[in-house]
Amino acid sequence: MTTTPHYSLDDLIALTVNRVVEDSNTDTRIVVLTRADETETFMIWVGAPEGDSIRRALDSTLPSRPMSHDLIKNFGEHFGIKTQRVILTDVKSSTYYATVYLENKGVERMIDARPSDAIALALRTNAPIYTTHDVWKRRSGQHLDAWLTKLDTKNIGTQEV
């Protein structure tokens, strides 16, 4: 558990996961997050297994056996723990940090998490995803939409997974 401060909705920007793209140069995945108003995006590079887990949640693909994020969701459901929201809370040296807010019997708890795990859990539990205005301002890159368009048009071996 963490002592991360509580944020009001005025302090936050609602995000949706737009897609997950394969970065074949680094064998990683790029999670493309979009503001809820669909005006701007930013990306987070994650490991291949985490990115694939996020993609499966986007596609509502059920594995034959529960994967780690499915197991965590099932634990929560079994014990009456609701995932309230996920917030991307900080970025340091291009590494993003997240907090998962959980509620059980009227008590809210915060857990520090990798953004990839927090996003994968949020998608499975239909919890909203947010970022702080500070993290939004400090996101990597300034022209990410143009970069993504160029990536798609160059067809340099990356593909949507």
C-alpha positions, 0 to 999 in steps of 0.5 A: 500500500502507498501513501499516494495523495488522493486526487479530485477529478478536477486534478485528473485527465480521463484516458482510454486505451486506443490500441497496442502497437508492436515495436519490433525494434525493441520487442516491446509493445506501445500502449497508446492512450487517448484523452477521453475527448480524443484530442491528444494521445501519448504512449507508454512502452511496456514489455511484450507480455504486459502489452499482449495482456492489455491487447487481450483485455481490449479485444475481450479475448479469454485465454483458456486458463487465467493469466496473471491479470485475470487471476488478480481480477478474480481474487478481487471479485471473490473477496468483494474488492472493487477496482475504483480507478487507476491513475498514472501518477508520475513520470521519472526518466521516462518511467511511468508510475501508477496507483490502483485504487481499490474499495472494500466494505467502504474502505478505499486503499491505494496500491503502487503498480506498474502502469502496464499492470494497472491498465491491464487490471482496469480494462478487465474490471471496467475501471476508469483510467486517469493521469494527472495534469502534471504527468500529461504535460511531461509525457514523452514526445510532443507530436505523437499522433504524427509519429504514429501516422508515420509509423503506420504509413512507413510499414516498417515491420511494426504491426498492431497486435 
